[in-house]
Amino acid sequence: MKPVLHRILVKRDPVEKKTESGLILALNERSEAKAAIKGTVIKVGRTAYESFGSSPHDEGVLPGVRVMFAKYSGAEIGDDTDLIWLNDEDILGVIDND
């Protein structure tokens, strides 16, 4: 798959199924915990960030970089995948060290 224009292909991180203390989370608690979601950039469209006078390189949004985005942003690619299409403006931030 190749993103067109300002779209960015991201692989979402899996949702935590346990708390730090080892308690198993119910499905509804897992989904509520995803208000801000993390993932890894797979591919970046050629015009990403141009409308902001910037570039993916300037913003640090490049393949392999971990990013954070809002729960309801983007378009999922099917039900059985962790891939999601995001617009460049949907990226909330780049994660330096997680």
Secondary structure, DSSP 8 states (H G I E B T S, - for coil): ----TTEEEEEE-----B-TT--B--HHHHHHTTSEEEEEEEEE-TTTTGGGT--HHHHT--TT-EEEEETT-SEE-SSS--EEEEEGGGEEEE-S--
